[in-house]
């Protein structure tokens, strides 16, 4: 029996290794194909690659000191905008989701109006409206306008993710929480603070982590639109360098690679968190 198990384990391990090797080979073939197409396209355009000029825009080494290049400065600003927007979007999304499932008619109407207004208008229009119309009235700057626009836009989608996670919790969990004597809110008939905090939300968060990760990645990529209001983020810095050096393909590929690194790291961290939550569960 032990020999059978060992033989089965060896066959499973061999199959997994073969599958992983096959996936790696396919990935390399796709990369090689795309590289060949890019090379042929630029060759027909008469474009000369000058990758040796790119590193100075990422980091500089002068007098034994390493200093940041403009692309890294733009990346840092992009991360700041994304971090603030992500935190505010999650807060707005959770509040909106709770209003959507509440017994308050006014709360449901306000939440629904916010969702329909944000989801049915382009993000670029919202950025322009906040910066050119509301910012002078409220006395806020470009950075705050960008953060508000991104957080309001992503918060609408995050709220639906949270709401789906909340309503997916079976009714028995709510009834079990009530039977344990968790205190209720006087303003709601069926909703409790402790039920959400101790029973519903911990289970819902485990279920909504993958779609929340997708929204976080989308927010990082959507942050490129804030360059339209003259915020010197990663995209804006890339545009400035291209206008000065005409290194169009090199700089845009470098910018795309930096965005890719950020999103991959974010996805990896969330996957680690998700695995730990599964172990705890």
C-alpha positions as a Markdown table, in Angstrom:
| # | Residue | x | y | z |
|---|---|---|---|---|
| 1 | Unk | 0.0 | 0.0 | 0.0 |
| 2 | Unk | 2.9 | 2.3 | 0.8 |
| 3 | Unk | 4.6 | 1.6 | -2.5 |
| 4 | Unk | 1.4 | 2.4 | -4.3 |
| 5 | Unk | 1.1 | 5.7 | -2.6 |
| 6 | Unk | 4.7 | 6.5 | -3.4 |
| 7 | Unk | 4.3 | 5.5 | -7.0 |
| 8 | Unk | 1.1 | 7.7 | -7.2 |
| 9 | Unk | 2.9 | 10.6 | -5.6 |
| 10 | Unk | 5.8 | 10.3 | -8.1 |
| 11 | Unk | 3.3 | 10.2 | -11.0 |
| 12 | Unk | 1.5 | 13.3 | -9.7 |
| 13 | Unk | 4.8 | 15.1 | -9.1 |
| 14 | Unk | 5.9 | 14.2 | -12.6 |
| 15 | Unk | 2.7 | 15.4 | -14.1 |
| 16 | Unk | 2.8 | 18.7 | -12.3 |
| 17 | Unk | 6.5 | 19.2 | -13.3 |
| 18 | Unk | 5.7 | 18.4 | -16.9 |
| 19 | Unk | 2.7 | 20.8 | -16.9 |
| 20 | Unk | 4.8 | 23.6 | -15.3 |
| 21 | Unk | 7.6 | 23.0 | -17.8 |
| 22 | Unk | 5.0 | 23.1 | -20.7 |
| 23 | Unk | 3.6 | 26.4 | -19.4 |
| 24 | Unk | 7.1 | 27.9 | -19.2 |
| 25 | Unk | 7.9 | 26.8 | -22.8 |
| 26 | Unk | 4.6 | 28.2 | -24.1 |
| 27 | Unk | 5.2 | 31.5 | -22.3 |
| 28 | Unk | 8.7 | 31.8 | -23.7 |
| 29 | Unk | 7.4 | 31.0 | -27.2 |
| 30 | Unk | 4.8 | 33.8 | -26.9 |
| 31 | Unk | 7.4 | 36.3 | -25.6 |
| 32 | Unk | 9.7 | 35.3 | -28.5 |
| 33 | Unk | 6.9 | 35.8 | -31.0 |
| 34 | Unk | 6.0 | 39.2 | -29.6 |
| 35 | Unk | 9.6 | 40.2 | -29.6 |
| 36 | Unk | 10.1 | 39.2 | -33.2 |
| 37 | Unk | 6.9 | 41.1 | -34.3 |
| 38 | Unk | 8.1 | 44.2 | -32.4 |
| 39 | Unk | 11.5 | 44.0 | -34.0 |
| 40 | Unk | 10.1 | 43.5 | -37.5 |
| 41 | Unk | 7.7 | 46.4 | -37.0 |
| 42 | Unk | 10.3 | 48.8 | -35.8 |
| 43 | Unk | 12.7 | 47.7 | -38.5 |
| 44 | Unk | 10.2 | 48.5 | -41.2 |
| 45 | Unk | 9.6 | 51.9 | -39.6 |
| 46 | Unk | 13.4 | 52.5 | -39.6 |
| 47 | Unk | 13.4 | 52.9 | -35.8 |
| 48 | Unk | 16.8 | 52.6 | -34.0 |
| 49 | Unk | 16.7 | 51.2 | -30.5 |
| 50 | Unk | 18.7 | 53.1 | -27.9 |
| 51 | Unk | 18.2 | 51.2 | -24.7 |
| 52 | Unk | 21.6 | 52.5 | -23.4 |
| 53 | Unk | 20.1 | 55.9 | -22.8 |
| 54 | Unk | 17.2 | 54.7 | -20.6 |
| 55 | Unk | 19.0 | 53.8 | -17.3 |
| 56 | Unk | 19.8 | 57.5 | -16.6 |
| 57 | Unk | 16.1 | 58.2 | -16.4 |
| 58 | Unk | 15.6 | 55.5 | -13.8 |
| 59 | Unk | 18.6 | 56.1 | -11.6 |
| 60 | Unk | 21.8 | 58.1 | -11.8 |
| 61 | Unk | 25.2 | 57.4 | -10.3 |
| 62 | Unk | 27.2 | 60.5 | -9.8 |
| 63 | Unk | 30.2 | 61.0 | -7.5 |
| 64 | Unk | 29.6 | 57.7 | -5.8 |
| 65 | Unk | 26.0 | 58.6 | -5.0 |
| 66 | Unk | 22.9 | 57.0 | -6.5 |
| 67 | Unk | 20.1 | 59.4 | -7.1 |
| 68 | Unk | 16.6 | 58.8 | -8.4 |
| 69 | Unk | 15.7 | 59.5 | -12.0 |
| 70 | Unk | 12.5 | 61.2 | -13.1 |
| 71 | Unk | 10.8 | 57.9 | -13.8 |
| 72 | Unk | 11.3 | 56.7 | -10.2 |
| 73 | Unk | 10.1 | 60.1 | -8.9 |
| 74 | Unk | 7.0 | 59.7 | -11.0 |
| 75 | Unk | 6.6 | 56.1 | -9.7 |
| 76 | Unk | 6.8 | 57.3 | -6.1 |
| 77 | Unk | 4.1 | 59.9 | -6.8 |
| 78 | Unk | 2.0 | 57.3 | -8.5 |
| 79 | Unk | 2.3 | 55.0 | -5.5 |
| 80 | Unk | 1.3 | 57.8 | -3.1 |
| 81 | Unk | -1.8 | 58.6 | -5.2 |
| 82 | Unk | -2.7 | 54.9 | -5.5 |
| 83 | Unk | -2.3 | 54.2 | -1.8 |
| 84 | Unk | -4.5 | 57.2 | -0.6 |
| 85 | Unk | -7.0 | 56.4 | -3.3 |
| 86 | Unk | -7.1 | 52.7 | -2.5 |
| 87 | Unk | -7.7 | 53.3 | 1.3 |
| 88 | Unk | -10.4 | 55.9 | 0.6 |
| 89 | Unk | -12.0 | 53.7 | -2.1 |
| 90 | Unk | -12.3 | 50.8 | 0.3 |
| 91 | Unk | -13.8 | 53.0 | 3.0 |
| 92 | Unk | -16.3 | 54.5 | 0.6 |
| 93 | Unk | -17.1 | 51.1 | -0.9 |
| 94 | Unk | -17.8 | 49.6 | 2.6 |
| 95 | Unk | -20.0 | 52.5 | 3.7 |
| 96 | Unk | -21.9 | 52.4 | 0.4 |
| 97 | Unk | -22.4 | 48.6 | 0.6 |
| 98 | Unk | -23.7 | 48.9 | 4.2 |
| 99 | Unk | -26.2 | 51.6 | 3.1 |
| 100 | Unk | -27.3 | 49.4 | 0.2 |
| 101 | Unk | -28.2 | 46.5 | 2.5 |
| 102 | Unk | -29.6 | 48.7 | 5.3 |
| 103 | Unk | -33.3 | 49.2 | 6.1 |
| 104 | Unk | -32.9 | 53.0 | 5.6 |
| 105 | Unk | -34.8 | 54.2 | 2.5 |
| 106 | Unk | -32.8 | 57.4 | 2.3 |
| 107 | Unk | -29.5 | 55.5 | 2.7 |
| 108 | Unk | -30.4 | 53.1 | -0.1 |
| 109 | Unk | -31.4 | 56.0 | -2.4 |
| 110 | Unk | -28.2 | 57.9 | -1.7 |
| 111 | Unk | -26.0 | 54.9 | -2.3 |
| 112 | Unk | -27.8 | 53.9 | -5.5 |
| 113 | Unk | -27.6 | 57.4 | -6.8 |
| 114 | Unk | -23.9 | 57.5 | -6.1 |
| 115 | Unk | -23.4 | 54.2 | -7.9 |
| 116 | Unk | -25.3 | 55.1 | -11.0 |
| 117 | Unk | -23.7 | 58.5 | -11.3 |
| 118 | Unk | -20.1 | 57.3 | -11.0 |
| 119 | Unk | -20.4 | 54.0 | -12.9 |
| 120 | Unk | -22.1 | 55.7 | -15.9 |
| 121 | Unk | -19.7 | 58.5 | -16.4 |
| 122 | Unk | -16.1 | 58.3 | -17.6 |
| 123 | Unk | -13.3 | 58.6 | -15.1 |
| 124 | Unk | -11.6 | 61.3 | -17.2 |
| 125 | Unk | -14.7 | 63.4 | -17.1 |
| 126 | Unk | -14.9 | 63.0 | -13.4 |
| 127 | Unk | -11.2 | 64.1 | -13.0 |
| 128 | Unk | -11.8 | 67.2 | -15.1 |
| 129 | Unk | -15.0 | 68.0 | -13.2 |
| 130 | Unk | -13.3 | 67.7 | -9.8 |
| 131 | Unk | -10.2 | 69.7 | -10.8 |
| 132 | Unk | -11.7 | 72.4 | -13.0 |
| 133 | Unk | -15.1 | 72.9 | -11.3 |
| 134 | Unk | -15.0 | 71.7 | -7.7 |
| 135 | Unk | -11.4 | 72.3 | -6.8 |
| 136 | Unk | -11.5 | 76.1 | -7.1 |
| 137 | Unk | -14.7 | 76.1 | -5.0 |
| 138 | Unk | -13.4 | 73.7 | -2.3 |
| 139 | Unk | -9.8 | 75.1 | -2.4 |
| 140 | Unk | -8.1 | 71.8 | -3.0 |
| 141 | Unk | -5.0 | 71.1 | -5.2 |
| 142 | Unk | -4.2 | 68.7 | -7.9 |
| 143 | Unk | -3.1 | 65.9 | -5.7 |
| 144 | Unk | -6.3 | 66.0 | -3.6 |
| 145 | Unk | -8.5 | 66.2 | -6.7 |
| 146 | Unk | -6.8 | 63.2 | -8.3 |
| 147 | Unk | -7.2 | 61.2 | -5.1 |
| 148 | Unk | -10.8 | 62.1 | -4.7 |
| 149 | Unk | -11.6 | 61.3 | -8.4 |
| 150 | Unk | -9.9 | 57.9 | -8.3 |
| 151 | Unk | -11.4 | 56.9 | -4.9 |
| 152 | Unk | -14.9 | 57.9 | -5.8 |
| 153 | Unk | -14.7 | 56.0 | -9.1 |
| 154 | Unk | -13.2 | 52.9 | -7.7 |
| 155 | Unk | -15.3 | 53.1 | -4.5 |
| 156 | Unk | -18.5 | 52.6 | -6.6 |
| 157 | Unk | -17.2 | 49.2 | -7.9 |
| 158 | Unk | -15.7 | 48.2 | -4.6 |
| 159 | Unk | -19.1 | 48.8 | -2.9 |
| 160 | Unk | -20.7 | 46.2 | -5.2 |
| 161 | Unk | -18.0 | 43.7 | -4.4 |
| 162 | Unk | -18.5 | 44.3 | -0.7 |
| 163 | Unk | -22.3 | 44.0 | -1.0 |
| 164 | Unk | -22.0 | 40.8 | -2.9 |
| 165 | Unk | -19.7 | 39.4 | -0.2 |
| 166 | Unk | -22.2 | 40.5 | 2.5 |
| 167 | Unk | -25.3 | 39.1 | 0.9 |
| 168 | Unk | -23.5 | 35.8 | 0.2 |
| 169 | Unk | -23.3 | 35.0 | 3.9 |
| 170 | Unk | -26.0 | 32.5 | 4.7 |
| 171 | Unk | -28.9 | 33.6 | 6.9 |
| 172 | Unk | -27.9 | 31.1 | 9.6 |
| 173 | Unk | -24.8 | 33.1 | 10.4 |
| 174 | Unk | -26.9 | 36.1 | 11.2 |
| 175 | Unk | -29.3 | 34.1 | 13.3 |
| 176 | Unk | -26.4 | 32.5 | 15.2 |
| 177 | Unk | -25.0 | 35.9 | 15.9 |
| 178 | Unk | -28.3 | 37.1 | 17.3 |
| 179 | Unk | -28.6 | 34.0 | 19.4 |
| 180 | Unk | -25.2 | 34.8 | 21.0 |
| 181 | Unk | -26.6 | 38.1 | 22.2 |
| 182 | Unk | -24.7 | 40.5 | 20.0 |
| 183 | Unk | -26.1 | 44.0 | 20.7 |
| 184 | Unk | -28.3 | 45.6 | 18.1 |
| 185 | Unk | -28.6 | 49.1 | 16.7 |
| 186 | Unk | -31.8 | 51.0 | 17.6 |
| 187 | Unk | -31.9 | 52.6 | 14.1 |
| 188 | Unk | -31.9 | 49.3 | 12.2 |
| 189 | Unk | -34.4 | 46.5 | 12.5 |
| 190 | Unk | -32.2 | 43.6 | 11.3 |
| 191 | Unk | -28.6 | 44.9 | 11.2 |
| 192 | Unk | -26.2 | 44.8 | 14.1 |
| 193 | Unk | -22.8 | 46.4 | 14.6 |
| 194 | Unk | -21.2 | 43.4 | 16.3 |
| 195 | Unk | -22.7 | 41.0 | 13.7 |
| 196 | Unk | -21.0 | 42.9 | 10.9 |
| 197 | Unk | -17.7 | 43.3 | 12.8 |
| 198 | Unk | -17.4 | 39.9 | 14.3 |
| 199 | Unk | -19.4 | 37.5 | 12.0 |
| 200 | Unk | -20.3 | 38.9 | 8.6 |
| 201 | Unk | -17.3 | 41.0 | 7.5 |
| 202 | Unk | -14.5 | 38.6 | 8.4 |
| 203 | Unk | -16.2 | 35.9 | 6.3 |
| 204 | Unk | -17.1 | 38.3 | 3.5 |
| 205 | Unk | -13.5 | 39.7 | 3.2 |
| 206 | Unk | -12.2 | 36.2 | 2.6 |
| 207 | Unk | -14.6 | 35.8 | -0.4 |
| 208 | Unk | -14.1 | 39.3 | -1.9 |
| 209 | Unk | -10.3 | 39.5 | -1.8 |
| 210 | Unk | -9.7 | 38.3 | -5.4 |
| 211 | Unk | -12.1 | 40.8 | -7.0 |
| 212 | Unk | -10.8 | 43.5 | -4.6 |
| 213 | Unk | -7.3 | 42.8 | -5.9 |
| 214 | Unk | -8.5 | 43.3 | -9.4 |
| 215 | Unk | -10.0 | 46.7 | -8.5 |
| 216 | Unk | -6.7 | 47.6 | -6.8 |
| 217 | Unk | -4.7 | 46.7 | -9.9 |
| 218 | Unk | -7.2 | 48.7 | -12.0 |
| 219 | Unk | -6.8 | 51.7 | -9.7 |
| 220 | Unk | -3.0 | 51.7 | -10.1 |
| 221 | Unk | -3.4 | 51.6 | -13.9 |
| 222 | Unk | -6.2 | 54.2 | -13.9 |
| 223 | Unk | -4.0 | 56.6 | -12.0 |
| 224 | Unk | -2.2 | 57.2 | -15.3 |
| 225 | Unk | -5.1 | 59.5 | -16.2 |
| 226 | Unk | -4.2 | 62.0 | -13.5 |
| 227 | Unk | -1.4 | 63.1 | -15.8 |
| 228 | Unk | -4.1 | 65.0 | -17.7 |
| 229 | Unk | -4.2 | 67.6 | -14.9 |
| 230 | Unk | -0.5 | 68.1 | -14.9 |
| 231 | Unk | 0.4 | 65.8 | -12.1 |
| 232 | Unk | 3.9 | 64.5 | -12.6 |
| 233 | Unk | 3.2 | 60.9 | -12.0 |
| 234 | Unk | 4.9 | 58.0 | -13.8 |
| 235 | Unk | 3.0 | 58.5 | -17.1 |
| 236 | Unk | 3.6 | 62.3 | -17.1 |
| 237 | Unk | 7.3 | 61.8 | -16.5 |
| 238 | Unk | 7.4 | 59.4 | -19.4 |
| 239 | Unk | 5.7 | 61.9 | -21.7 |
| 240 | Unk | 8.2 | 64.6 | -20.7 |
| 241 | Unk | 11.2 | 62.4 | -21.4 |
| 242 | Unk | 9.8 | 61.3 | -24.7 |
| 243 | Unk | 9.2 | 64.9 | -25.8 |
| 244 | Unk | 12.8 | 65.7 | -25.0 |
| 245 | Unk | 14.6 | 62.6 | -26.3 |
| 246 | Unk | 12.2 | 60.9 | -28.8 |
| 247 | Unk | 12.9 | 57.6 | -27.1 |
| 248 | Unk | 9.3 | 56.6 | -27.7 |
| 249 | Unk | 9.3 | 52.8 | -27.5 |
| 250 | Unk | 12.1 | 52.5 | -24.9 |
| 251 | Unk | 10.4 | 54.9 | -22.4 |
| 252 | Unk | 6.9 | 53.6 | -22.8 |
| 253 | Unk | 8.1 | 50.0 | -22.4 |
| 254 | Unk | 10.0 | 51.0 | -19.3 |
| 255 | Unk | 6.9 | 52.8 | -17.9 |
| 256 | Unk | 4.8 | 49.7 | -18.7 |
| 257 | Unk | 7.4 | 47.5 | -16.9 |
| 258 | Unk | 7.3 | 49.7 | -13.8 |
| 259 | Unk | 3.5 | 49.5 | -13.7 |
| 260 | Unk | 3.8 | 45.7 | -14.2 |
| 261 | Unk | 6.2 | 45.4 | -11.3 |
| 262 | Unk | 3.8 | 47.3 | -9.0 |
| 263 | Unk | 0.7 | 45.3 | -9.9 |
| 264 | Unk | 2.5 | 42.0 | -9.7 |
| 265 | Unk | 3.9 | 42.8 | -6.3 |
| 266 | Unk | 0.4 | 43.9 | -5.2 |
| 267 | Unk | -1.2 | 40.7 | -6.5 |
| 268 | Unk | 1.4 | 38.6 | -4.8 |
| 269 | Unk | 0.9 | 40.3 | -1.4 |
| 270 | Unk | -2.8 | 39.8 | -1.6 |
| 271 | Unk | -2.4 | 36.1 | -2.6 |
| 272 | Unk | -0.2 | 35.6 | 0.5 |
| 273 | Unk | -2.8 | 37.3 | 2.6 |
| 274 | Unk | -5.6 | 35.2 | 1.1 |
| 275 | Unk | -3.6 | 32.0 | 1.8 |
| 276 | Unk | -3.1 | 33.0 | 5.4 |
| 277 | Unk | -6.8 | 33.7 | 5.9 |
| 278 | Unk | -7.6 | 30.3 | 4.5 |
| 279 | Unk | -5.3 | 28.7 | 7.0 |
| 280 | Unk | -6.9 | 30.7 | 9.8 |
| 281 | Unk | -10.3 | 29.7 | 8.6 |
